[in-house]
């Protein structure tokens, strides 16, 4: 259905002034090549003007503005059912050596896999004749029967009866056991009081108490037998109804697993060497072994597979978000993003094998040539001013950090040294413990939240209000670390108080007072639509990269770990 020419798009604008990239894009962290910016601009123009399909991105046309003016589109975050989408462009040369680009979207668009102008999926599970629709239809029928059985009022009634009977049985048996304990105490008292009796009377008392003990045990046995029979009847009655439910659930589980495995085998990805690997093979060597849901449906693998399959040479790539973000995530309209770690990294690791790519910028040491300023020092602790782009502790690939520098500067220091951390991109004050006793005392202050912290940040917009509190729970994005998600179901509580300092040049400088210390808390609370809805300037994860992240820990107040003397330190931000 889709020929290479259907998806290959020559540039509308002249490209002679552009220099072609020397190596392919490192897809997880990059600055878009100028030709990718041009391709993305043309694709965005197409998204605004096409009328072949409809999808609610949550965008509203700005009244009175043309397409060339001020982006002409504004976000309508409150639109019902609105959801943005990740798009990708791949700069290529086709088999004739002509320069152009391919376009793709992640997942489905307008509830479809195939749309004009975009490359097809690596495997189209919805195509006519595919095994997936009929197998999925069978699973859907099982789901429908399961839902019908679950909704049966008799099932709920039987479950309620069993629960009530179980509770009543437990109460009656517990009550009889308590009575047996009291009877045992009473018999013990009788024995003590009967020590003065003659031998015959004492013997008769013993016989009587033995009978009473046996009687108690027989009554417990009878009670247990009675309730065993009643509960067995109740369970049998329930199982006659729930047995079919259990059978259907197991059948669904088996069919779903088989269908999933077949999909893993059908999703096969090419690289420039012509090597083909399935999803199952690719993820076999990963920690989780099983591909996450949606693997292979992102724009990047679609684009590369189509190019390799059709003899095109990939030159550079870029992916951007279009529309409103999901409520849990932070995605800025028109912003460019790296490929996701959880789903795409293993796949692209195979697909880019043999294709020369840019160096991974995350492997270079951003702290090289930077110094740690010591603000305060005594025998027990330090307070330092950490520069931006400087790790607090050694990373996976970079050893240089606050910890390693302090280790070298203070070789006689004992204990963990690090009491709390700042994000690599955040500058500002950190307290360091030089011995175990100081570390324990300082950690206790942080855990009990008696340490006062104040950050200053520069936001990419003007806030209307002057102060407020943000309470958005956070958890890690398992598919795209180190990004964080807002999650009310599984997230950890996070609270930030904020206060405006000044508004200037369409930006707002604010104080941020974190009550909790979650990863990226201030960055997410600033950028999320239910927070301040304005990324911090220079935030390369939740906004747009600039010369630095404009977030600085400027004030730190605590008690000295040994003398308990109140101490306060402040270093102004250099932005």
ABEGO torsion letter per residue (X at the ends): XBBAAAABBBBABBAAABBBBABBBBAABBBBBAAAAAAAAAAAAAAAABAABBBBAGBBBBBGBBAABGGGBBBBAABBGBBBBBBBBBBBBBAAGBBBBBBBBBEBBGGBABBBGBBBBABBAABBGBAAAAAAAAAAAAAAAAAAAAABAAAAAAAAAAAAAAAAAAAAAAAAAAAAAAAAAAAAAAAAAAAABBAAAAAAAAAAAAAAAAAAAAAAAAAAAAAAAAAAAAAAAAAAAAAAAAAAAAAAAAAAAAAAAAAAAABBBBBAAGBBBBAAAAAAABAAGBBBBGBGABAAAAAAAAAAAAGBBBABBBBBBBEBBBAABBBBBGBBBBBBAAAAAAAAAAAABGBBBBBBAAABBAABGBBBBBABBBAABBBBBBBBGBBABBBAABABBAAAAAAAABAABBEAGBABBBBAABBEBBBBBABAAAAAAAAAAAAAGABBBBBBBBBBEBBABABEBBBBBBBBBAABOABBBBBAAABBBBBBBBBBABBBGGBBBBBBBBABBBBGAAAAAAABAABAGBBBBGBAAABBBBABBBBBBABBBBBBAAAGBBBBBBBBBAX
